Amino acid sequence: MQRRHLLQAGAAALAAPVLARADEPLKELRLDWATYSPSSLVLKRFGWLEEDLRKDGTAVKWVFSAGSNRALEYLAANSVDIGSSAGLAALLARANGSPIRAPYIFSRPEWTALVVRKDSPIRSVKDLKGKKVAATKGTDPYLFLLRALPTAGLKRSDIEHVALQHADGRTALEQGRVDAWAGLDPLMAASELDAGSRLIYRNVAFNTYGFLNVREDFLTKQPETVRRVIAGYERARKWILANTVEAAKILSEEAKVSLQVALLQIKLRTDLSNPQPSSEHVQALQAAAPILLEEGLVKPGTNLNKVVTDLVDTRFALSLLQRAA
């Protein structure tokens, strides 16, 4: 009980709008950008963080993340201070020892589904039995696949999983080297519109939120810097909501996809309405967490409910987002 009160007091201190001390001098802020996070593309394009931090002598280094697995690997290796990933992928990383927290939600996406070629005889999840399915381990599409299989009475052993990074999974599908692919936008949207690929299973509830993750040591030493990053993300989020077509053009250029593909991702599959981590995100992860134990992706007996509440920081950015609203 005493420990819980101490943790709560620490969280409240982090959430306070006025800092007791200034951040330590920071020469360089390292954070990722990803085509599955349109806000990161906008923030990088316009240089708002560089402009804000320059006066303190802090440079900004952008690192490309090809998927949640890469972002989380960079965080674990101390190659970035802040990285973007899917919520369930972040939970998996935290459960396996990565000391990260998520103080901001950059999107509520439908960014993954199960995809087959346009001429495939596969029509549903049950037809995947005995088939080769590409998916990137440690990412939302992979975990989406694991959650989708039981809906048709299948297990992971009923398919042949082919571990490929997202872009390679798309290529393997379109070339006929795999039968299905757990896709990720904008690559998935591009495969649909450019190659006629079909989505055989969609479930927005199995798509976990876009989490902005911060290493705990960085959050402790640089709370004001993290607030400024979140403020930058908020500026980008609101800009996208007011300038959807222009944001799609940026995504089109950065991801090297057509404007039509980018618009499909941003307008129809990306919800930017709720950036404040809350009980909604905690409950969504708690509902998804059992798959990690069932598939042996975490140690037996791991208290995943506790891992969820340790990961989802519902207080750090509260005052900032309330003021911005």
C-alpha positions as CSV (number, residue, x, y, z in Angstrom):
1,M,0.0,0.0,0.0
2,Q,2.8,2.4,0.9
3,R,4.6,1.6,-2.3
4,R,1.4,2.3,-4.3
5,H,1.0,5.7,-2.6
6,L,4.6,6.5,-3.4
7,L,4.1,5.6,-7.1
8,Q,0.9,7.7,-7.2
9,A,2.8,10.7,-5.6
10,G,5.5,10.3,-8.2
11,A,3.1,10.3,-11.0
12,A,1.3,13.3,-9.7
13,A,4.7,15.2,-9.5
14,L,5.3,14.4,-13.1
15,A,1.9,15.6,-14.0
16,A,2.3,18.9,-12.3
17,P,2.2,21.9,-14.7
18,V,5.1,23.7,-12.9
19,L,8.4,21.9,-12.6
20,A,10.4,22.0,-9.4
21,R,13.6,22.1,-11.4
22,A,14.8,22.8,-14.9
23,D,15.7,19.9,-17.2
24,E,19.3,18.9,-17.4
25,P,21.1,20.5,-20.5
26,L,20.2,18.4,-23.5
27,K,22.5,18.5,-26.6
28,E,20.4,16.3,-28.8
29,L,16.8,15.0,-28.8
30,R,16.5,11.7,-30.7
31,L,13.0,10.6,-31.8
32,D,11.6,8.5,-34.6
33,W,9.3,9.2,-37.5
34,A,7.2,6.6,-39.2
35,T,4.7,6.4,-42.1
36,Y,2.2,4.8,-39.8
37,S,2.3,8.0,-37.7
38,P,1.2,10.9,-39.9
39,S,1.7,13.4,-37.0
40,S,5.4,12.5,-36.9
41,L,5.7,13.2,-40.7
42,V,4.1,16.7,-40.3
43,L,6.2,17.5,-37.2
44,K,9.4,16.5,-39.0
45,R,8.4,18.3,-42.3
46,F,7.7,21.7,-40.7
47,G,10.6,21.6,-38.2
48,W,8.5,22.9,-35.3
49,L,10.5,21.0,-32.7
50,E,13.8,22.2,-34.1
51,E,12.4,25.8,-33.9
52,D,11.3,25.3,-30.3
53,L,14.4,23.6,-29.0
54,R,17.0,25.6,-30.9
55,K,16.9,28.5,-28.3
56,D,18.0,26.0,-25.7
57,G,20.9,24.7,-27.8
58,T,19.2,21.3,-28.4
59,A,19.5,19.7,-31.8
60,V,16.8,17.3,-33.1
61,K,17.7,13.9,-34.7
62,W,15.0,12.1,-36.6
63,V,15.3,8.3,-36.9
64,F,13.1,6.3,-39.3
65,S,11.1,3.4,-37.8
66,A,9.9,0.8,-40.4
67,G,7.6,-0.8,-37.8
68,S,6.8,-1.0,-34.1
69,N,9.5,-3.6,-33.7
70,R,12.2,-1.2,-35.0
71,A,11.0,1.7,-32.8
72,L,11.0,-0.5,-29.7
73,E,14.4,-1.9,-30.6
74,Y,15.8,1.6,-30.9
75,L,14.3,2.5,-27.5
76,A,15.8,-0.6,-25.9
77,A,19.2,0.1,-27.4
78,N,19.1,3.8,-26.3
79,S,19.3,4.8,-29.9
80,V,16.2,7.1,-29.5
81,D,14.7,8.8,-26.5
82,I,11.1,8.8,-27.9
83,G,9.6,6.2,-30.3
84,S,6.2,5.4,-31.8
85,S,4.6,2.0,-31.8
86,A,1.4,0.1,-31.5
87,G,0.0,-0.2,-28.0
88,L,0.1,-4.0,-27.8
89,A,3.7,-4.1,-29.2
90,A,4.7,-1.5,-26.5
91,L,3.1,-3.7,-23.9
92,L,5.0,-6.7,-25.1
93,A,8.3,-4.8,-24.9
94,R,7.5,-3.5,-21.4
95,A,6.5,-7.0,-20.2
96,N,9.9,-8.3,-21.4
97,G,11.9,-5.7,-19.6
98,S,12.0,-2.5,-21.7
99,P,11.6,0.5,-19.3
100,I,9.2,2.6,-21.3
101,R,6.1,4.6,-20.6
102,A,3.5,6.0,-23.0
103,P,2.4,9.5,-22.1
104,Y,0.6,10.3,-25.4
105,I,-1.6,8.6,-28.0
106,F,-0.8,9.7,-31.5
107,S,-3.7,7.9,-33.2
108,R,-6.6,5.4,-33.0
109,P,-5.9,3.6,-36.3
110,E,-7.3,0.8,-38.3
111,W,-3.8,0.2,-39.8
112,T,-3.8,-3.6,-40.1
113,A,-5.9,-6.3,-41.6
114,L,-5.3,-9.7,-43.2
115,V,-4.6,-9.4,-46.9
116,V,-4.6,-11.7,-49.9
117,R,-4.0,-11.3,-53.6
118,K,-6.9,-10.3,-55.8
119,D,-7.0,-13.7,-57.4
120,S,-6.6,-15.7,-54.2
121,P,-9.2,-18.4,-53.4
122,I,-8.8,-17.5,-49.7
123,R,-12.0,-15.8,-48.5
124,S,-11.8,-15.9,-44.7
125,V,-9.6,-16.6,-41.8
126,K,-10.5,-20.3,-41.7
127,D,-9.1,-20.7,-45.2
128,L,-5.6,-19.8,-43.9
129,K,-5.1,-23.3,-42.4
130,G,-1.9,-24.7,-43.8
131,K,-1.1,-21.4,-45.6
132,K,2.0,-19.2,-45.6
133,V,1.2,-15.9,-43.8
134,A,3.8,-13.0,-43.7
135,A,3.9,-10.8,-40.6
136,T,6.5,-8.7,-38.8
137,K,7.2,-10.1,-35.3
138,G,6.8,-7.7,-32.4
139,T,4.3,-5.5,-34.3
140,D,0.5,-4.9,-34.2
141,P,0.0,-6.8,-37.5
142,Y,1.7,-9.9,-36.1
143,L,-0.4,-9.7,-32.9
144,F,-3.5,-8.9,-34.9
145,L,-2.9,-12.2,-36.8
146,L,-2.5,-14.2,-33.6
147,R,-5.8,-12.7,-32.3
148,A,-7.6,-13.3,-35.6
149,L,-6.8,-17.0,-35.9
150,P,-8.9,-18.1,-32.9
151,T,-11.9,-16.4,-34.4
152,A,-12.0,-19.2,-36.9
153,G,-10.9,-21.9,-34.5
154,L,-7.3,-21.9,-35.6
155,K,-4.0,-21.7,-33.7
156,R,-0.6,-20.3,-34.7
157,S,0.5,-23.9,-35.5
158,D,-2.2,-24.2,-38.1
159,I,-0.4,-21.7,-40.4
160,E,3.2,-21.2,-41.6
161,H,4.3,-17.9,-40.3
162,V,6.8,-16.1,-42.5
163,A,8.7,-13.4,-40.6
164,L,9.2,-10.5,-42.9
165,Q,9.4,-6.7,-42.4
166,H,6.2,-5.0,-43.5
167,A,7.4,-3.8,-46.9
168,D,8.9,-7.3,-47.7
169,G,5.7,-8.9,-46.6
170,R,3.8,-6.8,-49.2
171,T,6.2,-7.8,-51.9
172,A,6.1,-11.4,-51.0
173,L,2.3,-11.4,-51.1
174,E,2.1,-9.7,-54.5
175,Q,4.8,-12.0,-56.0
176,G,2.9,-15.1,-54.7
177,R,5.6,-16.2,-52.3
178,V,3.2,-16.2,-49.4
179,D,-0.6,-16.8,-49.4
180,A,-1.6,-13.9,-47.0
181,W,0.0,-11.0,-45.2
182,A,-0.8,-9.1,-42.0
183,G,-0.6,-5.7,-43.6
184,L,0.3,-2.2,-42.3
185,D,-0.8,1.1,-43.8
186,P,0.2,2.8,-46.0
187,L,1.7,-0.3,-47.6
188,M,-1.6,-2.2,-47.1
189,A,-3.6,0.6,-48.7
190,A,-1.1,0.8,-51.6
191,S,-1.4,-3.0,-52.2
192,E,-5.2,-2.6,-52.2
193,L,-5.4,0.2,-54.7
194,D,-2.3,-0.5,-56.8
195,A,-2.4,-4.3,-56.9
196,G,-6.0,-5.1,-56.2
197,S,-5.2,-7.0,-53.0
198,R,-8.2,-7.9,-50.8
199,L,-8.8,-7.6,-47.1
200,I,-10.3,-10.8,-45.9
201,Y,-10.4,-9.9,-42.2
202,R,-10.8,-6.5,-40.6
203,N,-11.5,-5.8,-36.9
204,V,-10.8,-2.3,-35.6
205,A,-11.0,-3.6,-32.1
206,F,-7.9,-5.7,-32.7
207,N,-5.9,-2.7,-33.9
208,T,-4.3,-1.2,-30.8
209,Y,-3.7,2.5,-30.5
210,G,-0.6,4.4,-31.6
211,F,1.5,5.0,-28.5
212,L,4.3,7.6,-28.2
213,N,6.8,5.8,-25.9
214,V,9.5,7.4,-23.8
215,R,12.3,5.7,-22.0
216,E,11.7,6.1,-18.3
217,D,15.2,7.5,-17.6
218,F,14.6,10.2,-20.2
219,L,11.2,11.0,-18.8
220,T,12.7,11.5,-15.3
221,K,15.6,13.7,-16.5
222,Q,13.8,15.6,-19.3
223,P,10.1,16.0,-18.3
224,E,9.8,19.5,-19.9
225,T,11.4,18.3,-23.1
226,V,8.9,15.5,-23.3
227,R,6.1,18.0,-22.7
228,R,7.4,20.1,-25.6
229,V,7.5,17.0,-27.8
230,I,3.9,16.3,-26.9
231,A,3.0,19.9,-27.6
232,G,4.6,19.5,-31.0
233,Y,2.5,16.4,-31.7
234,E,-0.6,18.2,-30.6
235,R,0.2,21.0,-33.1
236,A,0.7,18.4,-35.8
237,R,-2.5,16.6,-34.9
238,K,-4.6,19.7,-35.1
239,W,-2.9,20.8,-38.3
240,I,-3.8,17.4,-39.9
241,L,-7.4,17.7,-38.8
242,A,-7.6,21.2,-40.4
243,N,-5.5,20.3,-43.5
244,T,-6.3,16.7,-44.4
245,V,-5.4,16.8,-48.0
246,E,-2.1,18.7,-47.4
247,A,-1.2,16.1,-44.7
248,A,-2.0,13.3,-47.2
249,K,0.4,14.9,-49.7
250,I,3.2,14.9,-47.1
251,L,2.4,11.2,-46.3
252,S,2.4,10.5,-50.1
253,E,5.8,12.0,-50.5
254,E,7.4,10.5,-47.5
255,A,6.0,7.0,-48.0
256,K,6.3,7.1,-51.8
257,V,2.7,6.2,-52.3
258,S,-0.1,7.8,-54.4
259,L,-2.2,10.6,-52.9
260,Q,-5.2,8.3,-53.2
261,V,-3.5,5.8,-51.0
262,A,-2.4,8.4,-48.5
263,L,-6.0,9.8,-48.3
264,L,-7.3,6.3,-47.7
265,Q,-5.0,6.0,-44.7
266,I,-5.5,9.4,-43.2
267,K,-9.2,10.1,-43.9
268,L,-10.7,6.6,-43.4
269,R,-8.3,4.7,-41.2
270,T,-6.8,7.2,-38.8
271,D,-8.7,8.6,-35.8
272,L,-6.9,11.6,-34.2
273,S,-9.6,12.5,-31.8
274,N,-8.3,11.3,-28.4
275,P,-4.6,11.9,-27.6
276,Q,-4.9,11.7,-23.8
277,P,-4.0,8.2,-22.4
278,S,-6.9,7.1,-20.3
279,S,-8.9,4.1,-18.9
280,E,-10.0,3.5,-22.5
281,H,-6.5,2.7,-23.6
282,V,-5.8,0.7,-20.4
283,Q,-8.9,-1.4,-20.9
284,A,-8.1,-2.0,-24.6
285,L,-4.7,-3.3,-23.7
286,Q,-6.0,-5.5,-20.8
287,A,-8.5,-7.1,-23.2
288,A,-5.7,-7.8,-25.7
289,A,-3.0,-8.8,-23.2
290,P,-4.0,-12.5,-22.8
291,I,-2.7,-13.4,-26.3
292,L,0.8,-12.6,-25.1
293,L,0.6,-15.3,-22.4
294,E,-1.3,-17.7,-24.6
295,E,1.4,-17.5,-27.3
296,G,4.3,-17.7,-24.8
297,L,5.5,-14.2,-25.8
298,V,6.1,-13.3,-22.1
299,K,7.2,-15.2,-19.1
300,P,4.5,-17.5,-17.5
301,G,2.8,-15.7,-14.6
302,T,3.6,-12.2,-15.8
303,N,1.0,-9.8,-14.3
304,L,0.0,-8.1,-17.5
305,N,-2.6,-5.9,-15.9
306,K,0.2,-4.3,-13.8
307,V,2.4,-4.0,-16.8
308,V,-0.4,-2.2,-18.6
309,T,-0.9,0.3,-15.8
310,D,2.9,0.8,-15.6
311,L,3.0,1.5,-19.3
312,V,0.1,3.7,-19.9
313,D,0.8,7.1,-18.3
314,T,-2.6,8.6,-17.8
315,R,-1.4,11.7,-15.8
316,F,1.8,13.1,-17.3
317,A,0.3,15.1,-20.2
318,L,-3.1,15.7,-18.6
319,S,-2.7,19.3,-17.7
320,L,-1.0,20.1,-21.0
321,L,-3.7,18.6,-23.1
322,Q,-6.5,20.1,-20.9
323,R,-5.0,23.6,-21.5
324,A,-4.6,22.9,-25.2
325,A,-8.2,21.9,-25.4
